[in-house]
């Protein structure tokens, strides 16, 4: 049984729905999109549980939960890339705790994390703040502003 395109639809691939109401392929949509679309790598139910664990939070909408999950993913990606740059300066490919400490100390964006180490660690050595190609690309794209 073939489904005809909806009257108001654009007819683009991936808009047709299967028998379960799920999209045929995950498409970049907002959190209110198809239930089968997976835009966040973090489990939204876990993020929601963490948000609700805060006694100051009374209500948390699904969009807010999605944005928090996505922001967390981007933060973890950024700090991991910067920590990897510190590991590369030490001629290593494996991240260690001291690489995270070095990234936090070397990069101004992470200044809010200084002094918040939960576990004791060795004194971080200073790594260069922007040795990696991805930071260089970001600096080049931001330069014209």
N, CA, C and O atoms as CSV, one atom per row, in Angstrom:
chain,resi,resn,atom,element,x,y,z
A,1,UNK,N,N,0.843,-1.175,0.000
A,1,UNK,CA,C,0.000,0.000,0.000
A,1,UNK,C,C,0.885,1.234,0.000
A,1,UNK,O,O,1.541,1.515,1.003
A,2,UNK,N,N,0.920,1.966,-1.084
A,2,UNK,CA,C,1.777,3.141,-1.211
A,2,UNK,C,C,1.064,4.360,-0.656
A,2,UNK,O,O,-0.137,4.543,-0.854
A,3,UNK,N,N,1.810,5.172,0.029
A,3,UNK,CA,C,1.240,6.393,0.608
A,3,UNK,C,C,1.449,7.549,-0.351
A,3,UNK,O,O,2.556,7.768,-0.844
A,4,UNK,N,N,0.390,8.281,-0.611
A,4,UNK,CA,C,0.503,9.455,-1.465
A,4,UNK,C,C,1.053,10.611,-0.647
A,4,UNK,O,O,0.781,10.700,0.550
A,5,UNK,N,N,1.830,11.509,-1.277
A,5,UNK,CA,C,2.342,12.648,-0.534
A,5,UNK,C,C,1.201,13.498,-0.001
A,5,UNK,O,O,0.162,13.641,-0.647
A,6,UNK,N,N,1.400,14.051,1.162
A,6,UNK,CA,C,0.380,14.913,1.765
A,6,UNK,C,C,0.178,16.154,0.921
A,6,UNK,O,O,1.081,16.591,0.207
A,7,UNK,N,N,-1.014,16.716,1.010
A,7,UNK,CA,C,-1.337,17.876,0.183
A,7,UNK,C,C,-0.446,19.062,0.482
A,7,UNK,O,O,-0.071,19.793,-0.434
A,8,UNK,N,N,-0.099,19.271,1.736
A,8,UNK,CA,C,0.718,20.426,2.096
A,8,UNK,C,C,2.190,20.111,2.166
A,8,UNK,O,O,2.987,21.003,2.459
A,9,UNK,N,N,2.588,18.869,1.907
A,9,UNK,CA,C,3.991,18.479,2.037
A,9,UNK,C,C,4.819,18.945,0.858
A,9,UNK,O,O,4.288,19.284,-0.199
A,10,UNK,N,N,6.121,18.956,1.053
A,10,UNK,CA,C,7.011,19.399,-0.015
A,10,UNK,C,C,7.373,18.256,-0.946
A,10,UNK,O,O,7.949,18.480,-2.011
A,11,UNK,N,N,7.038,17.016,-0.549
A,11,UNK,CA,C,7.347,15.885,-1.403
A,11,UNK,C,C,8.792,15.452,-1.294
A,11,UNK,O,O,9.243,14.627,-2.089
A,12,UNK,N,N,9.545,15.992,-0.318
A,12,UNK,CA,C,10.950,15.637,-0.172
A,12,UNK,C,C,11.069,14.220,0.358
A,12,UNK,O,O,10.156,13.709,1.008
A,13,UNK,N,N,12.195,13.591,0.076
A,13,UNK,CA,C,12.429,12.250,0.561
A,13,UNK,C,C,12.475,12.257,2.069
A,13,UNK,O,O,12.946,13.218,2.677
A,14,UNK,N,N,11.989,11.190,2.678
A,14,UNK,CA,C,12.028,11.073,4.125
A,14,UNK,C,C,10.796,11.645,4.802
A,14,UNK,O,O,10.674,11.543,6.023
A,15,UNK,N,N,9.871,12.248,4.047
A,15,UNK,CA,C,8.667,12.793,4.663
A,15,UNK,C,C,7.540,11.767,4.729
A,15,UNK,O,O,6.616,11.908,5.531
A,16,UNK,N,N,7.614,10.731,3.885
A,16,UNK,CA,C,6.571,9.725,3.910
A,16,UNK,C,C,6.669,8.958,5.216
A,16,UNK,O,O,7.766,8.709,5.716
A,17,UNK,N,N,5.526,8.583,5.767
A,17,UNK,CA,C,5.513,7.863,7.028
A,17,UNK,C,C,5.234,6.401,6.778
A,17,UNK,O,O,4.499,6.038,5.860
A,18,UNK,N,N,5.834,5.562,7.611
A,18,UNK,CA,C,5.609,4.128,7.527
A,18,UNK,C,C,4.333,3.759,8.259
A,18,UNK,O,O,3.548,4.627,8.642
A,19,UNK,N,N,4.132,2.448,8.453
A,19,UNK,CA,C,2.913,1.979,9.083
A,19,UNK,C,C,2.828,2.357,10.556
A,19,UNK,O,O,1.724,2.461,11.090
A,20,UNK,N,N,3.964,2.566,11.233
A,20,UNK,CA,C,3.955,2.901,12.652
A,20,UNK,C,C,3.936,4.389,12.912
A,20,UNK,O,O,3.999,4.794,14.073
A,21,UNK,N,N,3.852,5.227,11.889
A,21,UNK,CA,C,3.860,6.670,12.070
A,21,UNK,C,C,5.259,7.227,12.246
A,21,UNK,O,O,5.424,8.415,12.524
A,22,UNK,N,N,6.266,6.381,12.086
A,22,UNK,CA,C,7.640,6.855,12.223
A,22,UNK,C,C,8.172,7.251,10.856
A,22,UNK,O,O,7.779,6.682,9.837
A,23,UNK,N,N,9.064,8.223,10.841
A,23,UNK,CA,C,9.659,8.675,9.591
A,23,UNK,C,C,10.518,7.562,9.003
A,23,UNK,O,O,11.089,6.757,9.739
A,24,UNK,N,N,10.608,7.519,7.697
A,24,UNK,CA,C,11.388,6.487,7.033
A,24,UNK,C,C,12.869,6.626,7.356
A,24,UNK,O,O,13.553,5.617,7.524
A,25,UNK,N,N,13.376,7.839,7.447
A,25,UNK,CA,C,14.776,8.091,7.781
A,25,UNK,C,C,14.838,9.276,8.728
A,25,UNK,O,O,14.056,10.215,8.581
A,26,UNK,N,N,15.749,9.258,9.698
A,26,UNK,CA,C,15.846,10.395,10.623
A,26,UNK,C,C,16.188,11.673,9.875
A,26,UNK,O,O,17.143,11.713,9.100
A,27,UNK,N,N,15.417,12.697,10.107
A,27,UNK,CA,C,15.618,13.988,9.478
A,27,UNK,C,C,15.902,15.026,10.546
A,27,UNK,O,O,15.395,14.899,11.660
A,28,UNK,N,N,16.694,16.049,10.249
A,28,UNK,CA,C,16.934,17.086,11.247
A,28,UNK,C,C,15.662,17.876,11.509
A,28,UNK,O,O,15.286,18.735,10.711
A,29,UNK,N,N,15.009,17.596,12.602
A,29,UNK,CA,C,13.786,18.277,12.993
A,29,UNK,C,C,13.917,18.690,14.437
A,29,UNK,O,O,14.837,18.255,15.128
A,30,UNK,N,N,13.025,19.510,14.893
A,30,UNK,CA,C,13.020,19.934,16.283
A,30,UNK,C,C,12.545,18.813,17.178
A,30,UNK,O,O,12.206,17.735,16.689
A,31,UNK,N,N,12.511,19.044,18.482
A,31,UNK,CA,C,12.123,17.999,19.414
A,31,UNK,C,C,10.680,17.568,19.279
A,31,UNK,O,O,10.310,16.517,19.803
A,32,UNK,N,N,9.833,18.353,18.582
A,32,UNK,CA,C,8.437,17.985,18.400
A,32,UNK,C,C,8.233,17.241,17.092
A,32,UNK,O,O,7.092,17.015,16.690
A,33,UNK,N,N,9.322,16.851,16.410
A,33,UNK,CA,C,9.241,16.148,15.140
A,33,UNK,C,C,8.808,14.714,15.333
A,33,UNK,O,O,8.193,14.371,16.343
A,34,UNK,N,N,9.123,13.888,14.377
A,34,UNK,CA,C,8.728,12.482,14.410
A,34,UNK,C,C,9.328,11.794,15.626
A,34,UNK,O,O,10.476,12.063,15.983
A,35,UNK,N,N,8.570,10.909,16.270
A,35,UNK,CA,C,9.075,10.253,17.462
A,35,UNK,C,C,10.269,9.352,17.188
A,35,UNK,O,O,11.037,9.073,18.108
A,36,UNK,N,N,10.452,8.892,15.973
A,36,UNK,CA,C,11.571,8.019,15.640
A,36,UNK,C,C,12.862,8.758,15.369
A,36,UNK,O,O,13.929,8.145,15.338
A,37,UNK,N,N,12.788,10.063,15.172
A,37,UNK,CA,C,13.988,10.830,14.851
A,37,UNK,C,C,14.876,10.931,16.087
A,37,UNK,O,O,14.389,11.229,17.178
A,38,UNK,N,N,16.159,10.688,15.926
A,38,UNK,CA,C,17.110,10.723,17.043
A,38,UNK,C,C,18.093,11.860,16.789
A,38,UNK,O,O,19.040,11.704,16.018
A,39,UNK,N,N,17.869,12.999,17.433
A,39,UNK,CA,C,18.717,14.159,17.238
A,39,UNK,C,C,19.715,14.344,18.371
A,39,UNK,O,O,20.690,15.080,18.226
A,40,UNK,N,N,19.484,13.698,19.467
A,40,UNK,CA,C,20.361,13.828,20.619
A,40,UNK,C,C,21.009,12.486,20.901
A,40,UNK,O,O,20.350,11.448,20.852
A,41,UNK,N,N,22.296,12.508,21.194
A,41,UNK,CA,C,22.982,11.268,21.542
A,41,UNK,C,C,22.733,10.892,22.992
A,41,UNK,O,O,22.864,9.728,23.369
A,42,UNK,N,N,22.374,11.879,23.805
A,42,UNK,CA,C,22.088,11.613,25.207
A,42,UNK,C,C,20.636,11.184,25.355
A,42,UNK,O,O,19.766,11.700,24.653
A,43,UNK,N,N,20.361,10.254,26.250
A,43,UNK,CA,C,18.971,9.839,26.454
A,43,UNK,C,C,18.172,10.959,27.119
A,43,UNK,O,O,18.491,11.383,28.230
A,44,UNK,N,N,17.144,11.429,26.439
A,44,UNK,CA,C,16.369,12.560,26.941
A,44,UNK,C,C,15.666,12.239,28.254
A,44,UNK,O,O,15.472,13.131,29.080
A,45,UNK,N,N,15.283,10.990,28.461
A,45,UNK,CA,C,14.647,10.618,29.726
A,45,UNK,C,C,15.625,10.790,30.885
A,45,UNK,O,O,15.229,11.209,31.972
A,46,UNK,N,N,16.892,10.469,30.659
A,46,UNK,CA,C,17.899,10.631,31.709
A,46,UNK,C,C,18.151,12.111,31.977
A,46,UNK,O,O,18.284,12.519,33.130
A,47,UNK,N,N,18.215,12.914,30.918
A,47,UNK,CA,C,18.410,14.356,31.088
A,47,UNK,C,C,17.234,14.939,31.868
A,47,UNK,O,O,17.423,15.758,32.767
A,48,UNK,N,N,16.029,14.516,31.521
A,48,UNK,CA,C,14.840,15.003,32.219
A,48,UNK,C,C,14.875,14.615,33.694
A,48,UNK,O,O,14.505,15.413,34.556
A,49,UNK,N,N,15.316,13.397,33.986
A,49,UNK,CA,C,15.413,12.951,35.376
A,49,UNK,C,C,16.429,13.796,36.150
A,49,UNK,O,O,16.204,14.131,37.313
A,50,UNK,N,N,17.540,14.135,35.505
A,50,UNK,CA,C,18.546,14.985,36.156
A,50,UNK,C,C,18.004,16.386,36.409
A,50,UNK,O,O,18.260,16.974,37.460
A,51,UNK,N,N,17.259,16.919,35.453
A,51,UNK,CA,C,16.677,18.251,35.615
A,51,UNK,C,C,15.649,18.233,36.742
A,51,UNK,O,O,15.613,19.142,37.571
A,52,UNK,N,N,14.821,17.205,36.771
A,52,UNK,CA,C,13.790,17.124,37.806
A,52,UNK,C,C,14.373,16.867,39.192
A,52,UNK,O,O,13.706,17.117,40.196
A,53,UNK,N,N,15.612,16.372,39.259
A,53,UNK,CA,C,16.257,16.140,40.548
A,53,UNK,C,C,16.614,17.454,41.235
A,53,UNK,O,O,16.848,17.476,42.444
A,54,UNK,N,N,16.658,18.547,40.479
A,54,UNK,CA,C,16.943,19.861,41.057
A,54,UNK,C,C,15.685,20.371,41.754
A,54,UNK,O,O,14.639,20.501,41.118
A,55,UNK,N,N,15.770,20.660,43.043
A,55,UNK,CA,C,14.564,21.103,43.757
A,55,UNK,C,C,14.049,22.465,43.297
A,55,UNK,O,O,12.892,22.801,43.550
A,56,UNK,N,N,14.879,23.245,42.635
A,56,UNK,CA,C,14.450,24.553,42.149
A,56,UNK,C,C,13.624,24.466,40.872
A,56,UNK,O,O,12.958,25.434,40.505
A,57,UNK,N,N,13.656,23.331,40.194
A,57,UNK,CA,C,12.939,23.163,38.928
A,57,UNK,C,C,11.583,22.528,39.211
A,57,UNK,O,O,11.493,21.452,39.802
A,58,UNK,N,N,10.530,23.219,38.774
A,58,UNK,CA,C,9.190,22.667,38.951
A,58,UNK,C,C,8.667,22.045,37.659
A,58,UNK,O,O,8.091,20.958,37.688
A,59,UNK,N,N,8.857,22.710,36.549
A,59,UNK,CA,C,8.432,22.201,35.248
A,59,UNK,C,C,9.585,22.289,34.264
A,59,UNK,O,O,10.377,23.230,34.300
A,60,UNK,N,N,9.671,21.301,33.386
A,60,UNK,CA,C,10.686,21.307,32.335
A,60,UNK,C,C,10.042,20.784,31.066
A,60,UNK,O,O,9.690,19.608,30.979
A,61,UNK,N,N,9.887,21.663,30.080
A,61,UNK,CA,C,9.291,21.269,28.813
A,61,UNK,C,C,10.225,20.396,27.999
A,61,UNK,O,O,11.436,20.389,28.217
A,62,UNK,N,N,9.655,19.664,27.065
A,62,UNK,CA,C,10.435,18.756,26.236
A,62,UNK,C,C,11.460,19.508,25.394
A,62,UNK,O,O,12.560,19.002,25.170
A,63,UNK,N,N,11.122,20.693,24.929
A,63,UNK,CA,C,12.078,21.480,24.147
A,63,UNK,C,C,13.259,21.916,24.998
A,63,UNK,O,O,14.399,21.902,24.532
A,64,UNK,N,N,12.998,22.305,26.246
A,64,UNK,CA,C,14.077,22.698,27.145
A,64,UNK,C,C,14.996,21.513,27.431
A,64,UNK,O,O,16.216,21.670,27.486
A,65,UNK,N,N,14.419,20.344,27.611
A,65,UNK,CA,C,15.208,19.136,27.861
A,65,UNK,C,C,16.080,18.834,26.649
A,65,UNK,O,O,17.257,18.502,26.792
A,66,UNK,N,N,15.506,18.949,25.465
A,66,UNK,CA,C,16.262,18.700,24.236
A,66,UNK,C,C,17.416,19.685,24.103
A,66,UNK,O,O,18.531,19.288,23.766
A,67,UNK,N,N,17.163,20.959,24.362
A,67,UNK,CA,C,18.214,21.972,24.232
A,67,UNK,C,C,19.313,21.738,25.258
A,67,UNK,O,O,20.492,21.891,24.939
A,68,UNK,N,N,18.952,21.373,26.472
A,68,UNK,CA,C,19.964,21.054,27.481
A,68,UNK,C,C,20.819,19.859,27.052
A,68,UNK,O,O,22.038,19.870,27.223
A,69,UNK,N,N,20.179,18.837,26.499
A,69,UNK,CA,C,20.921,17.660,26.047
A,69,UNK,C,C,21.860,18.020,24.910
A,69,UNK,O,O,23.008,17.578,24.886
A,70,UNK,N,N,21.384,18.812,23.979
A,70,UNK,CA,C,22.222,19.201,22.824
A,70,UNK,C,C,23.377,20.101,23.268
A,70,UNK,O,O,24.499,19.948,22.785
A,71,UNK,N,N,23.115,21.032,24.177
A,71,UNK,CA,C,24.177,21.904,24.682
A,71,UNK,C,C,25.232,21.086,25.428
A,71,UNK,O,O,26.427,21.367,25.331
A,72,UNK,N,N,24.788,20.088,26.161
A,72,UNK,CA,C,25.726,19.221,26.871
A,72,UNK,C,C,26.603,18.457,25.895
A,72,UNK,O,O,27.809,18.329,26.104
A,73,UNK,N,N,25.997,17.948,24.824
A,73,UNK,CA,C,26.766,17.240,23.800
A,73,UNK,C,C,27.829,18.147,23.191
A,73,UNK,O,O,28.981,17.742,23.033
A,74,UNK,N,N,27.446,19.367,22.853
A,74,UNK,CA,C,28.397,20.296,22.248
A,74,UNK,C,C,29.516,20.656,23.216
A,74,UNK,O,O,30.674,20.768,22.813
A,75,UNK,N,N,29.176,20.838,24.493
A,75,UNK,CA,C,30.188,21.144,25.496
A,75,UNK,C,C,31.182,19.989,25.633
A,75,UNK,O,O,32.393,20.208,25.636
A,76,UNK,N,N,30.672,18.764,25.745
A,76,UNK,CA,C,31.544,17.607,25.894
A,76,UNK,C,C,32.421,17.449,24.652
A,76,UNK,O,O,33.604,17.130,24.766
A,77,UNK,N,N,31.853,17.668,23.482
A,77,UNK,CA,C,32.631,17.572,22.243
A,77,UNK,C,C,33.751,18.605,22.227
A,77,UNK,O,O,34.882,18.290,21.858
A,78,UNK,N,N,33.447,19.820,22.620
A,78,UNK,CA,C,34.444,20.891,22.600
A,78,UNK,C,C,35.567,20.629,23.587
A,78,UNK,O,O,36.740,20.741,23.230
A,79,UNK,N,N,35.231,20.285,24.815
A,79,UNK,CA,C,36.286,20.069,25.811
A,79,UNK,C,C,37.096,18.815,25.485
A,79,UNK,O,O,38.291,18.759,25.773
A,80,UNK,N,N,36.454,17.809,24.886
A,80,UNK,CA,C,37.188,16.601,24.498
A,80,UNK,C,C,38.172,16.900,23.375
A,80,UNK,O,O,39.292,16.389,23.381
A,81,UNK,N,N,37.768,17.720,22.414
A,81,UNK,CA,C,38.683,18.089,21.332
A,81,UNK,C,C,39.864,18.890,21.865
A,81,UNK,O,O,41.004,18.676,21.453
A,82,UNK,N,N,39.589,19.810,22.779
A,82,UNK,CA,C,40.676,20.603,23.343
A,82,UNK,C,C,41.598,19.731,24.198
A,82,UNK,O,O,42.816,19.913,24.174
A,83,UNK,N,N,41.039,18.802,24.940
A,83,UNK,CA,C,41.858,17.894,25.739
A,83,UNK,C,C,42.685,16.992,24.823
A,83,UNK,O,O,43.825,16.660,25.146
A,84,UNK,N,N,42.123,16.598,23.695
A,84,UNK,CA,C,42.866,15.780,22.743
A,84,UNK,C,C,44.043,16.553,22.165
A,84,UNK,O,O,45.102,15.982,21.904
A,85,UNK,N,N,43.854,17.842,21.967
A,85,UNK,CA,C,44.960,18.674,21.490
A,85,UNK,C,C,46.104,18.666,22.501
A,85,UNK,O,O,47.275,18.602,22.126
A,86,UNK,N,N,45.755,18.731,23.782
A,86,UNK,CA,C,46.781,18.672,24.827
A,86,UNK,C,C,47.463,17.311,24.828
A,86,UNK,O,O,48.670,17.227,25.052
A,87,UNK,N,N,46.710,16.248,24.581
A,87,UNK,CA,C,47.302,14.915,24.509
A,87,UNK,C,C,48.247,14.816,23.318
A,87,UNK,O,O,49.307,14.198,23.415
A,88,UNK,N,N,47.868,15.422,22.196
A,88,UNK,CA,C,48.728,15.396,21.015
A,88,UNK,C,C,50.030,16.144,21.268
A,88,UNK,O,O,51.081,15.752,20.759
A,89,UNK,N,N,49.969,17.213,22.045
A,89,UNK,CA,C,51.199,17.932,22.374
A,89,UNK,C,C,52.135,17.055,23.189
A,89,UNK,O,O,53.354,17.207,23.117
A,90,UNK,N,N,51.574,16.147,23.955
A,90,UNK,CA,C,52.378,15.188,24.704
A,90,UNK,C,C,52.675,13.943,23.891
A,90,UNK,O,O,53.137,12.940,24.436
A,91,UNK,N,N,52.415,13.996,22.595
A,91,UNK,CA,C,52.652,12.896,21.657
A,91,UNK,C,C,51.907,11.622,22.066
A,91,UNK,O,O,52.449,10.518,22.006
A,92,UNK,N,N,50.651,11.807,22.482
A,92,UNK,CA,C,49.797,10.691,22.863
A,92,UNK,C,C,48.485,10.791,22.109
A,92,UNK,O,O,48.101,11.867,21.651
A,93,UNK,N,N,47.798,9.664,21.983
A,93,UNK,CA,C,46.478,9.643,21.359
A,93,UNK,C,C,45.381,9.352,22.369
A,93,UNK,O,O,44.201,9.557,22.083
A,94,UNK,N,N,45.760,8.880,23.535
A,94,UNK,CA,C,44.795,8.527,24.563
A,94,UNK,C,C,44.625,9.689,25.536
A,94,UNK,O,O,45.601,10.213,26.073
A,95,UNK,N,N,43.372,10.082,25.753
A,95,UNK,CA,C,43.095,11.166,26.698
A,95,UNK,C,C,43.318,10.685,28.117
A,95,UNK,O,O,42.983,9.554,28.468
A,96,UNK,N,N,43.882,11.550,28.916
A,96,UNK,CA,C,44.054,11.294,30.328
A,96,UNK,C,C,43.438,12.447,31.096
A,96,UNK,O,O,43.140,13.498,30.529
A,97,UNK,N,N,43.252,12.244,32.374
A,97,UNK,CA,C,42.652,13.274,33.224
A,97,UNK,C,C,43.436,14.584,33.143
A,97,UNK,O,O,42.849,15.665,33.110
A,98,UNK,N,N,44.753,14.478,33.112
A,98,UNK,CA,C,45.577,15.693,33.075
A,98,UNK,C,C,45.358,16.483,31.781
A,98,UNK,O,O,45.565,17.697,31.757
A,99,UNK,N,N,44.942,15.805,30.704
A,99,UNK,CA,C,44.654,16.518,29.456
A,99,UNK,C,C,43.423,17.403,29.627
A,99,UNK,O,O,43.391,18.525,29.122
A,100,UNK,N,N,42.417,16.910,30.331
A,100,UNK,CA,C,41.240,17.732,30.626
A,100,UNK,C,C,41.626,18.906,31.522
A,100,UNK,O,O,41.193,20.037,31.302
A,101,UNK,N,N,42.445,18.624,32.535
A,101,UNK,CA,C,42.909,19.695,33.415
A,101,UNK,C,C,43.685,20.750,32.636
A,101,UNK,O,O,43.514,21.948,32.866
A,102,UNK,N,N,44.541,20.305,31.712
A,102,UNK,CA,C,45.320,21.234,30.901
A,102,UNK,C,C,44.419,22.082,30.011
A,102,UNK,O,O,44.638,23.286,29.871
A,103,UNK,N,N,43.412,21.462,29.410
A,103,UNK,CA,C,42.494,22.202,28.549
A,103,UNK,C,C,41.727,23.241,29.354
A,103,UNK,O,O,41.531,24.369,28.901
A,104,UNK,N,N,41.295,22.854,30.550
A,104,UNK,CA,C,40.552,23.788,31.408
A,104,UNK,C,C,41.429,24.975,31.787
A,104,UNK,O,O,40.970,26.117,31.819
A,105,UNK,N,N,42.685,24.694,32.071
A,105,UNK,CA,C,43.595,25.763,32.480
A,105,UNK,C,C,44.014,26.646,31.308
A,105,UNK,O,O,44.202,27.850,31.480
A,106,UNK,N,N,44.161,26.066,30.123
A,106,UNK,CA,C,44.716,26.800,28.989
A,106,UNK,C,C,43.687,27.610,28.211
A,106,UNK,O,O,44.052,28.587,27.557
A,107,UNK,N,N,42.430,27.237,28.261
A,107,UNK,CA,C,41.439,27.860,27.389
A,107,UNK,C,C,40.465,28.681,28.227
A,107,UNK,O,O,39.857,28.183,29.174
A,108,UNK,N,N,40.336,29.939,27.857
A,108,UNK,CA,C,39.519,30.878,28.632
A,108,UNK,C,C,38.052,30.472,28.716
A,108,UNK,O,O,37.391,30.758,29.714
A,109,UNK,N,N,37.537,29.813,27.689
A,109,UNK,CA,C,36.132,29.392,27.690
A,109,UNK,C,C,35.801,28.456,28.848
A,109,UNK,O,O,34.644,28.354,29.256
A,110,UNK,N,N,36.817,27.770,29.380
A,110,UNK,CA,C,36.601,26.811,30.449
A,110,UNK,C,C,36.992,27.359,31.812
A,110,UNK,O,O,37.133,26.592,32.765
A,111,UNK,N,N,37.170,28.663,31.923
A,111,UNK,CA,C,37.602,29.263,33.187
A,111,UNK,C,C,36.606,28.980,34.309
A,111,UNK,O,O,37.004,28.894,35.471
A,112,UNK,N,N,35.345,28.836,33.992
A,112,UNK,CA,C,34.340,28.570,35.019
A,112,UNK,C,C,34.529,27.198,35.664
A,112,UNK,O,O,33.963,26.937,36.725
A,113,UNK,N,N,35.313,26.320,35.044
A,113,UNK,CA,C,35.558,24.998,35.594
A,113,UNK,C,C,36.782,24.938,36.510
A,113,UNK,O,O,36.983,23.952,37.219
A,114,UNK,N,N,37.591,25.987,36.494
A,114,UNK,CA,C,38.802,25.972,37.305
A,114,UNK,C,C,38.438,25.880,38.775
A,114,UNK,O,O,37.553,26.584,39.263
A,115,UNK,N,N,39.134,25.003,39.463
A,115,UNK,CA,C,38.885,24.815,40.881
A,115,UNK,C,C,37.705,23.930,41.195
A,115,UNK,O,O,37.386,23.740,42.369
A,116,UNK,N,N,37.047,23.384,40.200
A,116,UNK,CA,C,35.875,22.535,40.447
A,116,UNK,C,C,36.193,21.061,40.271
A,116,UNK,O,O,35.284,20.245,40.116
A,117,UNK,N,N,37.479,20.710,40.292
A,117,UNK,CA,C,37.853,19.306,40.106
A,117,UNK,C,C,37.324,18.468,41.250
A,117,UNK,O,O,37.564,18.780,42.416
A,118,UNK,N,N,36.619,17.425,40.928
A,118,UNK,CA,C,36.032,16.553,41.932
A,118,UNK,C,C,37.047,15.526,42.431
A,118,UNK,O,O,36.970,15.077,43.574
A,119,UNK,N,N,37.984,15.160,41.582
A,119,UNK,CA,C,38.972,14.159,41.953
A,119,UNK,C,C,40.345,14.818,42.029
A,119,UNK,O,O,40.648,15.699,41.225
A,120,UNK,N,N,41.176,14.410,42.976
A,120,UNK,CA,C,42.532,14.965,43.009
A,120,UNK,C,C,43.309,14.496,41.794
A,120,UNK,O,O,43.138,13.367,41.332
A,121,UNK,N,N,44.152,15.358,41.286
A,121,UNK,CA,C,44.957,14.987,40.134
A,121,UNK,C,C,46.316,15.643,40.261
A,121,UNK,O,O,46.553,16.464,41.147
A,122,UNK,N,N,47.194,15.266,39.364
A,122,UNK,CA,C,48.522,15.871,39.354
A,122,UNK,C,C,48.399,17.304,38.860
A,122,UNK,O,O,47.436,17.655,38.179
A,123,UNK,N,N,49.368,18.116,39.202
A,123,UNK,CA,C,49.353,19.512,38.762
A,123,UNK,C,C,49.430,19.540,37.241
A,123,UNK,O,O,50.355,18.973,36.659
A,124,UNK,N,N,48.474,20.191,36.593
A,124,UNK,CA,C,48.484,20.191,35.124
A,124,UNK,C,C,49.649,20.994,34.581
A,124,UNK,O,O,50.032,22.021,35.142
A,125,UNK,N,N,50.204,20.514,33.489
A,125,UNK,CA,C,51.228,21.294,32.795
A,125,UNK,C,C,50.509,22.165,31.787
A,125,UNK,O,O,49.432,21.807,31.310
A,126,UNK,N,N,51.072,23.262,31.469
A,126,UNK,CA,C,50.439,24.230,30.578
A,126,UNK,C,C,50.566,23.771,29.136
A,126,UNK,O,O,51.678,23.553,28.656
A,127,UNK,N,N,49.446,23.620,28.435
A,127,UNK,CA,C,49.487,23.316,27.011
A,127,UNK,C,C,49.081,24.581,26.254
A,127,UNK,O,O,48.482,25.493,26.824
A,128,UNK,N,N,49.407,24.621,25.006
A,128,UNK,CA,C,49.078,25.788,24.193
A,128,UNK,C,C,47.579,25.849,23.965
A,128,UNK,O,O,46.959,24.809,23.744
A,129,UNK,N,N,46.968,27.038,24.010
A,129,UNK,CA,C,45.507,27.123,23.934
A,129,UNK,C,C,44.900,26.751,22.593
A,129,UNK,O,O,43.757,26.293,22.564
A,130,UNK,N,N,45.598,26.923,21.492
A,130,UNK,CA,C,44.946,26.669,20.205
A,130,UNK,C,C,45.860,25.924,19.239
A,130,UNK,O,O,46.131,26.427,18.149
A,131,UNK,N,N,46.345,24.735,19.609
A,131,UNK,CA,C,47.252,24.054,18.704
A,131,UNK,C,C,46.559,23.250,17.622
A,131,UNK,O,O,47.185,22.911,16.618
A,132,UNK,N,N,45.291,22.936,17.796
A,132,UNK,CA,C,44.627,22.010,16.891
A,132,UNK,C,C,44.014,22.708,15.689
A,132,UNK,O,O,43.682,23.893,15.724
A,133,UNK,N,N,43.879,21.940,14.642
A,133,UNK,CA,C,43.346,22.486,13.403
A,133,UNK,C,C,41.907,22.945,13.549
A,133,UNK,O,O,41.520,23.925,12.913
A,134,UNK,N,N,41.086,22.267,14.374
A,134,UNK,CA,C,39.683,22.676,14.462
A,134,UNK,C,C,39.571,24.044,15.132
A,134,UNK,O,O,38.684,24.819,14.773
A,135,UNK,N,N,40.437,24.366,16.091
A,135,UNK,CA,C,40.415,25.692,16.714
A,135,UNK,C,C,40.911,26.738,15.731
A,135,UNK,O,O,40.402,27.858,15.698
A,136,UNK,N,N,41.897,26.374,14.936
A,136,UNK,CA,C,42.413,27.308,13.935
A,136,UNK,C,C,41.319,27.635,12.921
A,136,UNK,O,O,41.162,28.791,12.529
A,137,UNK,N,N,40.563,26.625,12.495
A,137,UNK,CA,C,39.477,26.852,11.542
A,137,UNK,C,C,38.403,27.748,12.154
A,137,UNK,O,O,37.860,28.625,11.483
A,138,UNK,N,N,38.102,27.523,13.427
A,138,UNK,CA,C,37.105,28.337,14.096
A,138,UNK,C,C,37.579,29.776,14.205
A,138,UNK,O,O,36.781,30.700,14.046
A,139,UNK,N,N,38.856,29.981,14.471
A,139,UNK,CA,C,39.390,31.335,14.576
A,139,UNK,C,C,39.371,32.027,13.214
A,139,UNK,O,O,39.124,33.230,13.133
A,140,UNK,N,N,39.626,31.286,12.162
A,140,UNK,CA,C,39.627,31.874,10.823
A,140,UNK,C,C,38.217,32.261,10.422
A,140,UNK,O,O,38.018,33.316,9.820
A,141,UNK,N,N,37.232,31.430,10.741
A,141,UNK,CA,C,35.871,31.747,10.345
A,141,UNK,C,C,35.300,32.913,11.158
A,141,UNK,O,O,34.409,33.616,10.680
A,142,UNK,N,N,35.800,33.127,12.378
A,142,UNK,CA,C,35.296,34.218,13.211
A,142,UNK,C,C,36.029,35.541,12.935
A,142,UNK,O,O,35.548,36.600,13.337
A,143,UNK,N,N,37.166,35.496,12.264
A,143,UNK,CA,C,37.997,36.685,12.078
A,143,UNK,C,C,37.288,37.851,11.381
A,143,UNK,O,O,37.463,38.986,11.825
A,144,UNK,N,N,36.495,37.644,10.314
A,144,UNK,CA,C,35.906,38.792,9.602
A,144,UNK,C,C,34.902,39.606,10.410
A,144,UNK,O,O,34.541,40.692,9.955
A,145,UNK,N,N,34.437,39.181,11.538
A,145,UNK,CA,C,33.411,39.927,12.264
A,145,UNK,C,C,33.933,41.103,12.962
A,145,UNK,O,O,33.174,41.822,13.612
